[in-house]
């Protein structure tokens, strides 16, 4: 196991996940109340606040995350990393296996809990409605990483199928780069050559994503009509 893997195991196992505090200080947080979503007002909205967070997270931000942030609450439940570290490594193994499974497409990484899909649908509708108010046309780009592409090719299972069906049923235009790459890119080694070690696309993979977008606009004759040519067999 290389040092990068150890570092990621430790980072995932640590109780306190605030090493990139600035990114969590400004992320939108939606609260569901009586079947409606409410956008919470963030405690940090200025550059001065950002500077303070980079130095040390202020108490009011930590308190806000403790109450409202799902992932903060989830990570706080993890055992504290302490000596002897071997024990902490052993305790982290089950979570690490799940993370690796998500990376390779064995587990659902699109919708990680029972609330995720409903929130995703709401955000898409919110985005689409906002585009219409501005006189713009929405477009959603569907991405699966190289490891997930291998799993889809081998099993035919797509975790994002409910999302594709929702977009089509809602007449929201989208580009399915996953299907485009699988149709266009043929290699005996699968899709590994399109990715970096941690699962992100490399330059060749990003180029295929760009080609998928170009093909969409060409095929749609610049009219942004939702795609209907993907396989979306319903259960």
N, C-alpha and C positions, 0 to 999 in steps of 0.2 A: 504494500500500500504506500503510495507516494505521499510526500509532505503536504501537498495540496489537499489530498483527501483527508488527512488528519486535521488540517486547519478547518476544513468545512465541517467535519464531524464536531469539532470543538465549538465552532461558531454556532452551529445549529443547536447544540446541547446547552449553550450558556443560557442562564436565566434571563440576563439583561440584554435585550436585543437592540439597544439604543445607540450602537456605534455610528450609525448614519442618521442621527437624530433629526437633522434638517429635512430629510426626505419625508419623515413621518409628521413633521410639524405642519406641512402644507398640503398633505394629501386629503382629498375630500372624504368625509365620513357620513354615510347615510344611515339613519335610524328608521326602522319600520315601526309605525305606530298606527294601530287600527287599519291595517292593510294599506297604509299610505307611507311613502318614504319622505323623510325630512332631512334636509342637508344641514348638518350641525355647523354652527359658526366656530371656526377654528380659533384657538387662543393666540395663534402666532400669524400675523398678517403683514408684518413690516420687515424691512431689511434690518432694522435695529434688533428685532427679535431673533432673526436668523443669526446675527453675529453672536448674540448671547447664547444661542443653542450650540453653536460650534464650539464655544468655550466650555459651557456646562449647561445641560438641560435644566430649564427653570422648573421650579416645583409645580407651578400651575399647569405646565404642559404635561408633566408626568401624571398629575392628578386627572387631567382630561383623558389621557390615554388609558389609565386604569379603569375609568368608568365606561368609555365609549369604544375603545379600539379592540376589535375581536382578536387580532393576532397578538397584540400586546398581552391580553389576558391569557391567551393560549400559551405563549412562551413563558409567562410568569409561573406557570404550573410545572415547568420542567425542573428537575432536580438541579441544585446548585453545583457547579463544577468545583470540586475541592480535592485535596490530597486524601487518599492516594488516587492519582488520576486514572489508573488502570480501571478502577471501579466505575468512574464516570464514563470512560470509553465503553465499557460493557453495557452500562445502562443506556447509552446512546445508540447502540447497535440496532434495535428494532426500528427506531425513528429513521435512522440512516438508511436502512433497507427500504423503507417506504419512500424516502426521498429519491433513492436510486431508481426504484420502480416507477415513480412518476416521471423521472427524466427519460426513461426508456419506453414510456407509454404503457406500462403494465397496469398502472392505476390512473384513475381520472384526475388529471391535473388542470382541466378546464374549470370544473366545478367541484371545489374541495370540501364543501359541506352542503347541507340541505337548503341553505339560504342563497347560495351563490347563483344558481340559474335564474331564480326569480329577480334577484338584484340586477343581473346582467340584462335581462329582458327590459327591465325598467330603464336602465341606463341607455340602452339602444333606442328605446322610444323617446326618451328625453333628448338624446342627441339628434334623432331624426326630426322631432318637432322643432327643435332649436334651429336646425338647418332650414326648415321650411319658413320659419319666421324671418330669417335673414335672406330669403330668396335663393338659398343654395340647395344643392342636391347632396344627400348623404351617400357615403360609400364605406362599406365595412370590408376590411382585409382579414381573411382567415389564414392563420399561420399554424403549422405544426413543425417542430424542429426535426433535424435529421434523424435522431433516435426514434422519435414518434413515427416518422415516415416509414422506418424499417418495420415497426410493429404493425402499422396499418397494412403494409404490403404483405406481411406474413400471416396476419389474422383476419384482415378485412374489417376490423372493428375500429370505428371512429368515435371517440368520446365526445366530439363536437357535433355529432349528428343532430341532437335536439336543437342546437343553435342554428344549424343550417336550415332545418325545417321551420324554425320560428322566423328567420329572416325571409325565407321564401313566402311563407304565409302572410307576413306583414308587409310584403312588397318593398322591403328595404334592400337596395342594391348592394351586392357584395361580390368580392373576388375570392374564389376558392383556390388559393395558391397551392394548397395541398394536392388537389386533384390535378392541377396543371403540371406540377413537378413530377408526380407519379406517372403521368402520361408522356411527358417529354424526356425525362432523364432515365436512362437505362444503364445499369452497371451491375456487374457480377458481385461487387462488394456492397451492394445496397446503396444507401445514401450517406454513408459515413464520410465520404470524401467531400461532402458539401458542408461539413461542420467542423467546429473547433472542439477541443477535448471536453469542454463542459457543456456541450450541446447546442451552442449558438451557431448560427450560420456563419460560414466564412465568406470571402469575396465571391466565390463561385455560387454559393447558395443565395446570397443577396442578389446576384445578377439574375437568377431565375425568378426571384420574387418580382424584380423589376419587369422582367419579360411577361410575367403573368398579368401585371397591371397594364402593360402596353397592349397585350392581346385582348384584354377586356375592352379597352376603349376602342380598339380597331373593330372588334366583333360587334360591339354595340353601336358603332357608327356615331360615337360621341353622344349617345342618348341615355346612358345610365338606366337601362331597363334591367330589373333583377334577373339573374341567371336562373334558368330552369333546366339546364342540361346536366345536372349532377345526379348521381344515384342517391335517392333518399327514401329507401324502402322503409315504410312504417311498420312498427311491430303489429 
